[in-house]
Amino acid sequence: MNSGLGDQEGSGGSIMVWLRLLVGTIFTVSGFEKAVGTSANFLYIIQQYQIVPLPLARLASEVFPWVELLTGLFILLGLWLPVTLRVSALISSSLMLLVGQAILRRLPIDNCGCFGELVHLPLGAVFFVDLGMLAAALACLRYLSASGRFGLDRLCSATK
């Protein structure tokens, strides 16, 4: 009997499902909070990082919350997991770089903007949250069969 993380029937498989649900929930809540808030608030936060010109910051403030929200929902539903987990890993990596450069440059950012107005985290904490999200997404990818249990991908492939 295999009790590793890839074990679909054992506790390791359950851990991977819970890990997938955690990643999906965090992305969904984060994206939702920014999507329902005014884009001007998120635009202000993006500008604080001083890394992209205003037109690109405006575009990011309008599009990024929806990408984050849809990525989270798809991960929660277990839909297109190979793609959506890679997207979440890319987002987490990008945010680590963004936050890391702000820390190194000692930018005076009080609110990371990660969860809209719901939660305010210091940049150091955000870096480690993003690192954890990256590790979780990569673990779910590594053990895709186990993390995809109870997901729509599995349901759809079983009906073919």
Secondary structure, 3 states (H helix, E strand, C coil): CCCCCCCCCCHHHHHHHHHHHHHHHHHHHHHHHHHHCCHHHHHHHHHHCCCCCHHHHHHHHHHHHHHHHHHHHHHHHCCCHHHHHHHHHHHHHHHHHHHHHHHHCCCCCCCCCCCCCCCCCCHHHHHHHHHHHHHHHHHHHHCHHHHCCCCHHHHHHHCC
